[in-house]
Amino acid sequence: MSADTPALPAALDLAALRRADALVAETGLRLRAEPILARLAPTLDSLDPALQALGRHLAEEIARIGLAQETLRQEVAATRRSREDWVKLDPLSYIPGSRRAEAPPLPDSVVMTPRAENFAGAGWHGPESDGQREWRWSGHSGDCATLLLPGLGAGRLRLTLHMIMPFGARWNTERSTLVINATPVALKPISPPDSGQPVLQAEFDLVEDAALGPISLVLVMPRYTAPTGGDTRALGPGFMRVEIARAD
């Protein structure tokens, strides 16, 4: 063995592997030879011992040739097997290790901001900024806006929503509706009533069957227009930040 040849692991018993291989071959040969000998038994029993030994030897050789032929057939079939066939035979080996690994624990909270890479929703304008704050106005396609958030699993959850109002408007609780995973949820302001950046909260429960995927938010809010000139868009309240956390 040269210096560049890696050493075999100490626990690798080559002799045992050879014995196992020989046992497999011997078993295969016996399974093929026994039916042949059983069919020839009446004829062999009528022969003298020397011819009986020759007959058994020939039967074993026929079985050996048949075994070699079957091995070759399987090897040829394996070379022609498609990837789909291999996946059906041994699907586990084709699953990436990351998919077989245990799933990481769910986080205790998730936060979404206007420029988040995983921002997914409809009815919002693009992100805007005044140099200190960032937001997305709602009202892009009517009074309804949607937002998807990563799931936290089942249990009691608390949503905290930070908004910004356009054109000096104030949050209108009576005309605003929040729906979470197709269930209406009460949205309560926790900031001063005249705040231009209202903070709102809601608590809700997710049962196990409804907590497998993302959390779907639907916000229905009135739109406003500028009283005199300026921005000509009809804008709904702007989204600045939303956090969903486990409610203790």
N, C-alpha and C positions, 0 to 999 in steps of 0.2 A: 504494500500500500504506500503510495507516494505521500509526501508531506502535504500536497494540495487536496488529497482525498479526505473528505470529512469522515470522522469516525462514526460508526454506527452506535446507537444508544445501547448502554450496557444491558438494559432490560429486554432488548430484542433477541429472542432465542431462535436463531436460524434453524437449528436442528429440529426444534418443535414445529416450525413452519413447514419444513420438508416432510416431517412425519404426517402432519395434517394433510398436506397435499397428496401424499401417497395413499392415505386412508380414503380420501375423496375419490381418487382414481380407482382404487381397488373396489370401492362400493359401487361405482358406476359400471365397472367391468362385470361384477357379480350380478347386478340387476339385469344386464343384457345377456349374460351367458346362461343364467339359470333357466329362462324360458326355452332357450334353444336345446339345452341338455334334457329338459323335461319332455320335449317333443321327440328327441332321439332316444330316450331311455328304452322303449321297447326293442328297438333295433340293437342298441349297444349291449343290452343284457344278453342277447343271443350270440354275441361274439366272444372270442377268447380274450383273456385279460390284456394282452398286448394291443389288440385292435381296439379294445374299449378305451385304453389310455390314449391311443392315437386319436380316436373319435372325440374324446373330451378336449384334447389339445387343439384340435381343429375348431371345435365349437368356441373355445376361448379366443382363438385368433379371429374368428368371424365376429365375435362380440367386440374385440379390441378395434377391428377395422370400423365396425358400426359406430363405436364410441368416438373414434377419431373423426369420422365423417360428421357426426352430430355436433361435435365441438367446432369443426370448421364451418358448418352451416350457421351456428349461432354467432360466430365471429363475423361472418359475412353479413348476416342480418343486422348486427350491431353497427357495422360501418355504414349501412344504408338507412339507419334509423334517424329520423328527423329530430330537431330539438324539441318539437312538441311531443314526440313519442317519449323522449328521455324525461321530459317534465312529468308526463303521466306516470312513468315508472318510478321516479324518485323526485317528487316535487320539492321536498325539503331542501335538497342541495342547491336548488335554483332560487330559493328565497334569500335575498340579501341578509347578511348578519344583522343589520340594523332593524330589519323587519321582524327577525326572530327574537330580538332582545326584548326584555320586559319594558313596557311603556313607562316613561317617567311619570312621577306623581303630578296630579293637576295642581296648578298654582292657586294661591289663596286669593289673587286679584288679577285683573287685567285692566290696562289703560289704553285708550285710543285717543290720538291727537289728529289735527287736521292734515298733517303731512306724513302720517305714519305709512310705512311701506305696505302694510296689510290693510289699509283703509279700503273698505268695500261697502258701497251704498249707492243709493239712487236719490235724485231730487236735490242734490247739493251743487252749488257753484264750486269752482276751483278754490284752492287755499289762497287766502289773502293775509296781509300783515301791515301793521302800522309802525313796524320797527321794534315794538315791545310785545305785541300780542299777535297771535295767529288764529284764524278762524275760517270756517266755510259757511257762507250764507245758505240757508234753506230757501225754498221757493223757486228752484230752478225749473220745475215742471208741475207747479201747482202747490197746494197746501200740504202735500204729503211728502215726507222724506224717510228713507230707510237706512239702516246701518246694521252690519253684521259684526259681532264680537266673538272672540274665541270662547269656547265653553269652559265652565268651571266644574261641571258635574252637577249632581243633584244636591238639593238642600236649600236653605234659606239664604237669599242673596240680597245685597243692597246696591242699588245703582245711584251714583252721584253724577249729575249732569251740569256742566258749566257752559253757560250760553252768553251771547252778547246780542243786544237788541239794535236793530237798524233805525236810523232817523229819529232817535230820541224816544222811541216807543217803550212801553212797559209790558212786562210779561202778562199775558191774559190767560189766567187759569181756566176760566169758564170755556174758552174757545180752543183750548189745547188738550190733546189726547195722546197718551202713550200706550202702545200695545207691545207686549213682550211675548214672543213665541205664540202669537195669535190670541193672547189673553189680555184684555184691558187692565191696566195697572194705574193706581192713583199716583199722581206726580205732585209732590208737595214742595212749594218754595221754602227754602231755609235762609234766604238772604232778605234784606230789607225790601219792602214792596216797591219802592221807587228805584231800585238798583237797575242800572243799565247793563249789568252783567249778572243776571240772576243765576243762582245756584239752586238746583232742584234735586230732590231725592225720592226714591221709591224702593220699597221692599217687596219681594215676591218669592215664591217657592217654585222650584223645579223638581218634578218627580223624576225617578230614574229613567223612565222611557222617553221623556222629553228632554233629557240632559245629555244625549249622546253626541249631538252636533253643536254648531255655533249658536249663539244667542242672537235672535233676530229682534231688532227694535224698529218700530214704526212710529214716527212722530207726525201728528197732524197739528199744524200751527198756522195762524192767520198770516197773511202777507201784508206788507206796508209799502207805501211809496213816499218819495221825498216830497215835502210840502211845496217847495219852490225850487225848480231847476235841479242841477247837480245830477246825481245818479238817477237814471230813468228806469231802472229795474224795479220790479215788484219783489221785495225781499222778505223772507221769513226770518225768524230768529237764527242767529249764527251759532254754530257748534264750535266750542273751543277745546273741550276735553270731556271725556266720559270715563268713569271708573266703575267697575263691578267687582265687589269683594264679598267674601263670606260674612254674613251677619251673625255675630256671636250672640 
